[in-house]
Amino acid sequence: MSPLGAGLIAFGVVLLVELPDKTLVASLVLSTRYRPRPVLLGVAAAFAVQCAIAALAGGLITLLPRRAVEIVVAALFALGAVLLLRESLETEDPELAAAREAAPFWRVVGTSFGLLFAAEWGDASQIATAGLVARQPGIWHAIATAVGAWLALVAVAAVAVTAGRVVVRRVPLRVVHRIAGVVFAVFAVVAAVAAVTG
């Protein structure tokens, strides 16, 4: 198989894995709170690092302590759920909304990077990327696979960021936060169960 074929397969596999996944939800929530450009830049950077790690590690990434990863992910999503649900109960202060919009560009990039980097660590897309690299040895196949996976992740995030701006215009922010808080709580429970049973 050519490197281009390897990249296209990685793009298709990761896109299918990530469309219904927490990547979409987390990117959407970030875009309801902050400006879209720094959010997209932060998540794209996180995905680039994740894909590079997956490509370098190949099949070895599955040897990482899965339980520890799931515990950290569960804690992060539980914290996010609590913050979102608490925020949904507060009345939206116009000054606070303006402050979020005016948040420093690089702080939003860093927040977006940190959240998505932690959430995606050991995720199905990262493991799939590592597995695809392991099946087709060679530097060009590894690079093409990593780039294909990264493009798929960025595409999902771009859809979420765009949708987030549309959602905020049509749905009250407190409703968005409640729904996102419940979804984050579900992700936290799923990760906690995986940590206990895995």
Steps between C-alpha positions, in 0.01 A plus 500: 500500500624850419551764769211697349275195539615460860416866569155469341422187701610674821284801414192283442548282807566790739217710357254215560633438850498867606173634355288364786780533757596741776725694261194648335329582831808648666581716196138615480493596868826692472364688199191606696724662759783648296578640157523227233847568357706448817285199592564338162871584517530347848317179417686465168831529687388240755399264220836553324688397814267203557538377142878540511513297822276232349712481185825481698371244743332283237350196662684565829255768614257231605753400770453826691324459835143523374346514847696812599406671174130421552508629860650833390251532212210416734614764750536766232157433355343486847655837581376638167149367570489664843623833365258496206199401711586760764538763230164403346328588830644850510346790314712608207674824584553709185835618639613139552400409145696799372800397713496151345492648153792725597703218660863517384556308177782282632314417822209365295747306281662352812169411663377333181830316454504371859141380503516316168849362561390343828165383366649333193790326675463128439176562307379264228626732226851510647507123541361455147771729363768303685355173372490624141863610526600163643332315212683697227862546607704777345555866576288631210207277593528615862508868398208457257297314762567766764410781259181322390394445861582861590297636207201290608523628858530861386202453266286375791616790718429752221146366466454526877641853523277618216198327651580648841470855371167418330365320808577796729303733272189278511508326838545673839853447632372351828320223303818428304695479827244264658503266203879511478528445875286187479702373201827567686362313803417202277854507356639513856295195602602307188869576564465409869334169413776429246761574770334264748427217259808543280 
